[in-house]
Amino acid sequence: VTVGGTGVIAYTPNFVQANVGDVVQFIFQQKNHTITQSTLASPCSPKPDGFDSGFLRAGS
């Protein structure tokens, strides 16, 4: 999954159907990012029982 890019705030593709055991790789194009599970009701707050990668550097 490519994250961001020049002037782009998006994930490409914007949907991934992953099965248990699958690996989903995120490639950050610019700036630092996180992969954080949240809810639609509170999209800027980590879900208490979800996942949060912490900040990852661009290019990682």
C-alpha positions in Angstrom: 0.0 0.0 0.0 1.6 3.3 -1.1 0.9 6.1 1.4 1.0 9.7 0.2 3.3 11.2 -2.4 3.9 14.7 -3.8 0.7 16.6 -3.1 -1.2 13.4 -2.4 -3.0 12.5 0.9 -4.2 9.0 0.1 -3.6 5.2 0.3 -3.2 3.3 -3.0 -5.0 1.0 -3.2 -7.6 2.5 -0.9 -9.0 -1.0 0.0 -7.2 -4.3 0.8 -9.0 -7.6 1.5 -6.5 -9.3 3.7 -6.9 -12.8 5.1 -5.6 -14.0 8.5 -1.9 -14.5 8.1 -1.5 -12.2 5.1 1.1 -9.5 5.2 0.2 -5.9 4.2 3.2 -3.7 3.5 2.9 0.1 3.7 5.3 2.2 1.8 5.5 5.8 3.0 6.4 8.3 0.3 6.9 11.5 2.2 7.1 12.6 5.8 6.4 10.4 8.9 3.2 8.4 9.2 1.5 5.9 11.4 -0.7 3.0 10.7 -3.4 3.3 13.4 -6.7 1.5 13.7 -9.6 3.8 14.7 -13.4 4.0 14.4 -15.5 6.1 12.1 -16.9 7.9 15.1 -13.4 8.9 16.3 -11.0 8.7 13.3 -8.2 10.7 14.9 -8.0 8.5 18.0 -6.5 5.0 18.2 -9.0 2.3 18.9 -8.4 1.0 22.4 -8.2 -2.7 21.3 -6.8 -1.8 17.8 -3.3 -1.6 16.4 -0.9 1.4 16.2 2.5 1.3 14.6 3.8 4.5 16.1 5.6 7.0 13.8 7.5 5.4 10.9 9.9 7.3 8.7 9.2 8.1 5.1 10.8 5.4 2.8 10.3 2.7 5.4 
